[in-house]
Amino acid sequence: MISDVRINGDRLWHSLMDMAQIGALSNGGCGRLTLTDDDQIARDLFTQWCEEAGCTVTFDRLGNMFARRPGRNPDLLPIALGSHLDTQPHGGKFDGVYGVLAGLEVVRSLNDHGIETDAAIEVVNWTNEEGARFAPAMLCSGVYSGLFDLEFALTRVDKDGLCLKEELDRIGYAGKEPCGAHDLGAFLEAHIEQGPVLERHDEIIGVVAGGQGQRWYDVVVLGCDAHSGSTPMSGRRDALIAAARIIAAVQTIALDHGPEGVGTVGELHVCPNSRNTIPGEVRFSIDFRHPDDNALSAMDEAIHAVADAERDAEVQLDMIWHNPPVHFDSRCVEAIETATRALGYPHRRMISGAGHDACQVARKVPTAMVFVPCKDGLSHNEAEWAEPDHLAAGCNVLFQAALTLSTHSALVPERPA
């Protein structure tokens, strides 16, 4: 560490506010969906800023962007800092964007202080983290890490039938480098917490040691449409009542595996959705999360037992995604925690409840994350807010951790022969 060096918090804040003007919404948030015209403008501005800071900007076939500040030793793999510039349709100013612009601020501050690193520093913007336009989320960092294949990503379509590949070509960000071929020595992602833990404990930094596992399900409950007035209660096959029992079980199962376990039903579709007709079909989603994969498996068994026990309707329970818990690289976590302690920030080790690009990249590259508080834990909302001093603190930690990793070759894998 260089203990007396700090980033420029005012410059970081102004960069965030300037970027927030692209796709700005009336209630103070951002609606900058991936590969839209606004995303192109944001990418162009990011490119301009990086080139002004002396970086060379490249992008791969999925538009994942890499802005490189050279290091002394070209044989060392670069240390990457970043996140994503796309937002939710009614998103905030900080989710993802903070991680990208904090990485840029690290580069700018290295320049200000005349610091040369052994390994190169790269700032990364991952394409389509949110998944708000092209599902699933974390799509292109997922291809980078080998979770998804390239063709799967290129053929995703939005609600209007527009294809990711065509939109990538349209805005001019379809590169030639294969996705996954860009070697990194480590990846650090700074992010708002998107939860209330740090704020509730008056802590400024979350040293993120991993991400919790997820299991997603699509559920179909089949009963029988019937007249609501003339069908006796004893003879009904009400799909909504059966669905309600399963949904209530989701809550119970999550509480039984607390405090870490969570369960959510976020989508619900009732058919025929008529006031005087008994529902004959209900479709809904289940999202279970837990940092322990054994507990996640127990939650899976429990919900299957509830579905199998249902006698008033047919239940189809289909697990569509299992993402095991992620454990971040101990060297990267230690670099972040050491920097945090040296800077004197109140902090805690924690597990990320949300998915992030870092959780995908960790499959391939040594990775860790830095969290800072957000007001009331609110995110994916136009009212999302983070204090400028907290954002600067997280960036200071990122700066010192990146400096540690990039100037100590023992911590950086050498480029494969």
VEXKOLTOR-181912 format. One line per 5 residues: for each residue x, y, z of C-alpha. Coordinates in nm, 4 decimals, always signed. Example, Ala and Ser with C-alpha at 12.3 -4.5 7.8 and 13.67 -1.06 7.14 Angstrom:
2
+1.2300 -0.4500 +0.7800  +1.3670 -0.1060 +0.7140
END
This chain:
417
+0.0000 +0.0000 +0.0000  +0.0887 +0.3633 -0.0495  -0.0779 +0.4934 +0.2654  -0.0924 +0.8641 +0.1802  -0.2486 +0.8254 -0.1675
-0.6212 +0.8780 -0.2163  -0.8472 +0.8857 -0.5193  -1.0298 +1.2036 -0.6245  -1.3766 +1.1598 -0.4738  -1.5179 +1.4750 -0.6348
-1.4112 +1.3599 -0.9796  -1.5648 +1.0155 -0.9213  -1.8933 +1.1757 -0.8142  -1.9061 +1.4087 -1.1139  -1.8369 +1.1169 -1.3501
-2.1264 +0.9238 -1.1951  -2.3586 +1.2232 -1.2306  -2.2505 +1.2845 -1.5912  -2.3123 +0.9205 -1.6829  -2.6504 +0.9359 -1.5066
-2.7677 +1.1956 -1.7588  -2.7665 +0.9254 -2.0267  -3.1054 +0.7562 -2.0039  -3.2100 +0.9858 -1.7188  -3.5660 +0.9393 -1.5870
-3.8055 +1.1907 -1.4363  -3.7755 +1.0590 -1.0792  -3.3973 +1.0795 -1.0697  -3.3031 +0.7323 -1.1886  -3.1786 +0.5787 -1.5120
-3.3390 +0.3603 -1.7772  -3.0398 +0.2640 -1.9881  -3.1042 -0.0862 -2.1163  -2.8251 -0.2804 -2.2788  -2.7498 -0.2253 -2.6507
-3.0009 +0.0582 -2.6827  -2.9064 +0.3966 -2.8277  -2.8477 +0.5229 -2.4726  -2.6138 +0.2312 -2.4041  -2.4180 +0.3223 -2.7160
-2.3861 +0.6831 -2.5944  -2.2714 +0.5604 -2.2508  -2.0153 +0.3282 -2.4084  -1.8867 +0.6056 -2.6313  -1.8461 +0.8394 -2.3333
-1.6718 +0.5672 -2.1314  -1.4370 +0.5045 -2.4247  -1.3614 +0.8771 -2.4516  -1.2822 +0.9039 -2.0815  -1.0598 +0.5957 -2.0867
-0.8653 +0.7110 -2.3912  -0.8163 +1.0526 -2.2317  -0.6693 +0.8657 -1.9325  -0.4171 +0.6922 -2.1607  -0.5947 +0.3574 -2.1941
-0.6383 +0.1445 -2.5027  -0.9994 +0.0263 -2.5363  -1.0932 -0.3055 -2.6982  -1.4098 -0.5163 -2.6942  -1.4907 -0.8801 -2.7627
-1.7639 -1.0412 -2.9729  -2.0249 -0.9714 -2.7057  -1.9222 -0.6118 -2.6554  -1.7493 -0.6701 -2.3205  -1.5168 -0.3685 -2.3014
-1.1568 -0.3693 -2.1722  -0.9698 -0.0406 -2.1193  -0.6008 -0.1106 -2.0521  -0.3464 +0.1056 -1.8743  -0.0091 -0.0629 -1.9475
+0.2162 -0.1982 -1.6759  +0.5933 -0.2392 -1.6561  +0.5846 -0.6142 -1.7133  +0.3849 -0.7255 -2.0201  +0.4280 -1.0906 -1.9187
+0.1990 -1.0410 -1.6177  -0.1744 -1.0757 -1.6607  -0.3681 -0.7517 -1.6011  -0.5612 -0.6686 -1.2869  -0.9179 -0.5857 -1.3931
-1.1625 -0.3531 -1.2172  -1.5178 -0.3079 -1.3329  -1.8861 -0.3944 -1.3459  -2.1590 -0.2860 -1.5937  -2.3123 +0.0286 -1.7438
-2.6582 -0.1101 -1.8293  -2.9457 -0.0472 -1.5888  -3.2921 -0.1695 -1.5036  -3.5828 +0.0007 -1.6891  -3.6435 +0.2116 -1.3772
-3.3017 +0.1742 -1.2202  -3.0716 +0.3958 -1.0186  -2.7526 +0.5909 -1.0811  -2.5123 +0.3585 -0.9006  -2.5894 -0.0112 -0.9558
-2.3056 -0.1405 -1.1741  -2.2063 +0.2040 -1.2982  -2.0198 +0.2727 -0.9753  -1.7952 -0.0299 -1.0297  -1.7004 +0.0763 -1.3826
-1.6352 +0.4397 -1.2970  -1.4549 +0.3509 -0.9735  -1.2199 +0.1443 -1.1907  -1.1703 +0.4449 -1.4181  -1.1045 +0.6661 -1.1162
-0.8324 +0.4223 -1.0020  -0.6629 +0.4658 -1.3415  -0.6984 +0.8430 -1.3273  -0.5553 +0.8530 -0.9752  -0.2607 +0.6329 -1.0738
-0.1924 +0.8885 -1.3448  -0.2277 +1.1815 -1.1019  +0.0274 +1.0325 -0.8643  +0.2656 +0.9088 -1.1336  +0.2399 +0.5480 -1.0160
+0.3525 +0.2736 -1.2528  +0.2336 -0.0805 -1.1783  +0.4039 -0.4065 -1.2693  +0.0886 -0.5609 -1.4178  -0.1437 -0.3629 -1.6403
-0.4671 -0.2247 -1.4960  -0.7845 -0.2781 -1.6988  -1.1297 -0.1295 -1.6525  -1.4089 -0.3618 -1.7686  -1.7692 -0.2973 -1.8734
-1.9557 -0.6285 -1.8973  -2.2467 -0.6425 -2.1426  -2.6036 -0.7194 -2.0271  -2.5481 -0.7750 -1.6568  -2.9017 -0.6771 -1.5661
-3.0754 -0.9110 -1.8089  -3.3602 -0.6577 -1.8207  -3.3623 -0.6590 -2.2003  -3.1984 -0.9913 -2.2896  -3.2465 -1.2714 -2.0355
-3.0736 -1.4162 -1.8443  -2.8830 -1.1724 -1.6247  -2.5015 -1.1709 -1.6224  -2.5224 -1.3151 -1.9727  -2.1953 -1.1979 -2.1263
-1.9762 -1.2379 -1.8185  -2.1347 -1.5842 -1.8099  -2.0106 -1.6566 -2.1621  -1.6688 -1.5199 -2.0658  -1.6492 -1.7662 -1.7754
-1.7838 -2.0633 -1.9729  -2.1282 -2.0856 -1.8101  -2.3087 -2.0074 -2.1384  -2.1952 -2.0585 -2.4958  -2.1552 -1.7765 -2.7449
-2.4378 -1.8813 -2.9755  -2.6814 -1.8938 -2.6843  -2.5975 -1.5324 -2.5997  -2.6021 -1.4020 -2.9558  -2.9480 -1.5470 -3.0212
-3.1230 -1.4007 -2.7141  -3.4200 -1.1830 -2.8134  -3.5973 -0.9000 -2.6312  -3.9727 -0.8524 -2.5901  -3.9905 -0.6901 -2.9348
-3.8181 -0.9844 -3.1025  -3.4896 -0.7995 -3.1560  -3.1810 -1.0199 -3.1411  -2.8749 -0.9458 -2.9245  -2.6344 -1.0059 -3.2147
-2.8200 -0.7645 -3.4423  -2.8381 -0.4957 -3.1758  -2.4686 -0.5384 -3.0938  -2.3868 -0.4895 -3.4618  -2.6235 -0.1937 -3.4875
-2.4537 +0.0091 -3.2132  -2.1051 -0.0849 -3.3345  -1.9830 -0.2849 -3.0371  -1.9435 -0.6342 -3.1839  -1.5701 -0.6970 -3.1566
-1.3598 -0.9701 -3.3140  -1.1885 -1.1109 -3.0029  -1.3506 -1.4374 -2.8876  -1.5418 -1.3955 -2.5625  -1.3308 -1.5598 -2.2918
-0.9987 -1.5177 -2.4718  -0.9095 -1.1993 -2.2846  -0.6872 -1.3244 -2.0015  -0.7061 -1.1543 -1.6613  -0.4881 -1.2026 -1.3557
-0.7556 -1.0917 -1.1103  -1.0914 -0.9131 -1.1122  -1.2173 -0.6739 -0.8424  -1.5694 -0.5315 -0.8524  -1.6887 -0.2374 -0.6422
-2.0652 -0.2178 -0.5952  -2.3380 -0.0736 -0.3764  -2.4579 -0.3394 -0.1341  -2.8209 -0.3471 -0.2580  -2.9157 -0.4474 +0.0947
-2.9394 -0.2828 +0.4405  -2.6704 -0.4633 +0.6412  -2.3854 -0.2113 +0.6200  -2.6155 +0.0840 +0.6812  -2.7797 -0.0814 +0.9830
-2.4403 -0.1466 +1.1427  -2.2869 +0.1949 +1.0569  -2.0184 +0.0255 +0.8478  -1.8689 +0.1712 +0.5317  -1.7075 -0.1270 +0.3580
-1.8267 -0.4773 +0.2916  -1.5422 -0.7195 +0.2207  -1.7282 -0.9684 +0.0047  -1.6024 -1.3252 +0.0360  -1.8490 -1.4852 -0.2060
-2.1992 -1.5009 -0.3422  -2.4878 -1.7185 -0.2331  -2.6216 -2.0015 -0.4443  -2.9506 -1.9830 -0.6303  -3.2143 -2.2250 -0.7519
-3.4887 -2.0934 -0.9803  -3.8089 -2.2814 -1.0585  -4.0985 -2.2450 -1.2979  -4.4174 -2.3869 -1.1462  -4.7417 -2.4789 -1.3229
-5.0464 -2.5748 -1.1149  -5.3323 -2.7330 -1.3113  -5.6850 -2.7547 -1.1692  -6.0160 -2.7083 -1.3511  -6.1924 -2.3927 -1.4660
-6.5477 -2.3866 -1.3278  -6.8296 -2.1484 -1.2425  -6.7681 -1.9693 -0.9134  -7.1341 -1.9638 -0.8154  -7.2605 -2.3083 -0.9043
-6.9617 -2.5307 -0.8193  -6.9736 -2.6619 -0.4592  -6.6631 -2.6011 -0.2503  -6.6186 -2.9733 -0.1933  -6.5945 -3.0493 -0.5629
-6.3554 -2.7806 -0.6748  -6.0081 -2.8206 -0.8222  -5.8949 -2.4647 -0.7563  -5.5452 -2.4141 -0.8964  -5.4997 -2.0862 -0.7120
-5.5703 -2.2398 -0.3703  -5.3153 -2.5140 -0.4434  -5.0670 -2.2538 -0.5642  -5.1247 -2.0494 -0.2490  -5.0281 -2.3476 -0.0328
-4.7037 -2.3898 -0.2258  -4.6297 -2.0169 -0.2135  -4.6843 -2.0151 +0.1633  -4.4417 -2.3080 +0.1860  -4.1748 -2.1036 +0.0069
-4.1874 -1.8547 +0.2944  -4.1790 -2.1293 +0.5580  -3.8890 -2.3146 +0.3952  -3.6804 -1.9965 +0.3683  -3.7447 -1.9128 +0.7349
-3.6552 -2.2693 +0.8344  -3.3143 -2.2175 +0.6711  -3.2566 -1.8697 +0.8088  -3.1122 -1.6309 +0.8663  -2.9205 -1.6783 +0.5419
-3.1929 -1.8556 +0.3419  -3.4352 -1.6509 +0.1335  -3.7284 -1.7496 -0.0858  -3.9306 -1.5357 -0.3252  -4.2250 -1.5766 -0.5604
-4.1815 -1.2827 -0.7970  -4.4103 -1.3802 -1.0858  -4.7692 -1.5021 -1.0744  -5.0074 -1.5620 -1.3655  -5.3651 -1.6775 -1.3030
-5.5804 -1.8240 -1.5804  -5.8452 -1.7434 -1.6890  -5.8178 -1.4497 -1.4460  -6.1901 -1.3902 -1.4446  -6.3854 -1.2654 -1.1439
-6.6516 -1.5395 -1.1573  -6.4417 -1.8358 -1.2719  -6.2482 -2.0747 -1.0480  -5.8840 -2.0608 -1.1653  -5.7881 -2.3687 -1.3623
-5.4220 -2.2838 -1.4136  -5.1615 -2.0860 -1.2220  -4.8019 -2.0271 -1.3273  -4.5444 -1.8736 -1.0947  -4.1731 -1.8542 -1.0202
-3.9728 -1.9537 -0.7137  -3.6310 -1.8095 -0.6279  -3.4403 -1.9832 -0.3437  -3.0995 -1.8552 -0.2302  -2.8524 -1.9661 +0.0368
-2.4724 -1.9404 +0.0804  -2.4507 -2.3129 +0.1682  -2.5221 -2.5495 -0.1209  -2.6243 -2.8294 +0.1189  -2.8895 -2.6012 +0.2682
-2.9991 -2.5034 -0.0817  -3.0404 -2.8727 -0.1655  -3.2488 -2.9212 +0.1508  -3.4708 -2.6312 +0.0443  -3.5104 -2.7985 -0.2938
-3.6162 -3.1262 -0.1320  -3.8635 -2.9449 +0.0915  -4.0436 -2.7643 -0.1908  -4.0617 -3.0850 -0.3941  -4.2202 -3.2589 -0.0949
-4.4854 -2.9876 -0.0729  -4.5565 -3.0089 -0.4468  -4.5777 -3.3899 -0.4356  -4.8223 -3.3749 -0.1438  -5.0715 -3.1541 -0.3292
-5.3889 -3.3545 -0.4036  -5.6336 -3.0917 -0.5309  -5.4364 -3.0044 -0.8447  -5.1531 -3.1287 -1.0643  -4.8222 -2.9575 -0.9911
-4.5343 -2.9311 -1.2374  -4.2210 -2.8064 -1.0598  -3.9322 -2.7422 -1.2995  -3.5933 -2.6196 -1.1727  -3.4637 -2.4004 -1.4555
-3.1372 -2.2804 -1.3004  -2.8972 -2.3921 -1.0298  -2.6106 -2.1535 -0.9591  -2.3947 -2.2979 -0.6774  -2.2526 -2.0643 -0.4115
-1.9401 -1.8735 -0.5179  -1.6301 -1.8515 -0.3001  -1.4022 -1.5653 -0.3964  -1.0246 -1.5956 -0.4171  -0.8651 -1.5703 -0.0727
-0.5734 -1.3553 -0.1971  -0.8089 -1.1010 -0.3526  -1.0339 -1.0947 -0.0453  -0.7284 -1.0474 +0.1762  -0.6001 -0.7617 -0.0409
-0.9352 -0.5837 +0.0003  -0.9547 -0.6474 +0.3754  -0.5940 -0.5376 +0.4327  -0.6564 -0.2141 +0.2431  -0.9782 -0.1524 +0.4382
-0.8071 -0.2007 +0.7749  -0.5151 +0.0220 +0.6762  -0.7531 +0.2975 +0.5667  -0.9432 +0.2689 +0.8940  -1.2905 +0.2120 +0.7564
-1.5502 +0.0267 +0.9683  -1.6198 -0.2951 +0.7796  -1.7393 -0.6540 +0.7838  -1.6913 -0.9668 +0.5791  -2.0111 -1.0631 +0.4038
-2.1722 -1.2747 +0.1338  -2.3459 -1.1103 -0.1593  -2.7181 -1.1731 -0.1704  -2.7476 -1.0488 -0.5292  -2.5857 -1.1905 -0.8397
-2.3012 -0.9923 -0.9970  -2.0641 -1.0226 -1.2898  -1.7952 -1.1030 -1.0317  -1.9871 -1.4175 -0.9375  -1.9555 -1.5407 -1.2968
-1.5989 -1.4217 -1.3590  -1.4879 -1.6015 -1.0399  -1.5323 -1.9320 -1.2264  -1.2335 -1.8364 -1.4424  -1.0351 -1.5593 -1.2704
-0.9293 -1.4866 -0.9070  -1.2019 -1.2459 -0.7950  -1.3412 -1.0462 -0.5005  -1.5803 -0.7570 -0.4370  -1.6038 -0.4351 -0.2359
-1.9455 -0.3203 -0.1088  -2.0479 +0.0251 +0.0086  -2.3818 +0.1115 +0.1749  -2.6894 +0.2323 -0.0118  -2.9722 +0.4203 +0.1558
-3.2311 +0.1848 +0.3083  -3.0712 -0.0994 +0.1111  -3.2740 +0.0154 -0.1892  -3.1684 -0.0736 -0.5442  -3.3337 -0.1453 -0.8816
-3.5299 +0.1703 -0.8034  -3.5006 +0.5318 -0.9165  -3.4602 +0.6366 -0.5511  -3.1376 +0.4311 -0.5183  -2.8797 +0.6432 -0.3344
-2.5233 +0.6179 -0.2061  -2.3341 +0.8861 -0.0166  -2.0415 +1.0462 -0.2047  -1.8057 +0.9859 +0.0908  -1.8955 +0.6154 +0.0970
-1.8413 +0.5822 -0.2777  -1.5014 +0.7495 -0.2396  -1.4133 +0.5168 +0.0475  -1.4955 +0.2090 -0.1587  -1.2873 +0.3444 -0.4444
-0.9948 +0.4098 -0.2095  -1.0110 +0.0463 -0.1007  -1.0281 -0.0629 -0.4646  -0.7276 +0.1562 -0.5476  -0.5098 +0.0140 -0.2708
-0.6152 -0.3477 -0.3299  -0.5504 -0.3176 -0.7038  -0.2136 -0.1566 -0.6331  -0.1198 -0.4426 -0.4010  -0.2146 -0.7109 -0.6537
-0.0594 -0.5326 -0.9505  +0.2759 -0.4505 -0.7936  +0.3449 -0.7839 -0.6243  +0.4145 -1.0379 -0.8946  +0.3828 -1.3268 -0.6478
+0.0099 -1.2506 -0.6323  -0.0383 -1.2274 -1.0088  -0.0307 -1.5425 -1.2255  +0.2072 -1.5177 -1.5174  +0.0609 -1.5235 -1.8660
+0.0371 -1.8808 -2.0004  +0.3096 -1.9708 -2.2510
END
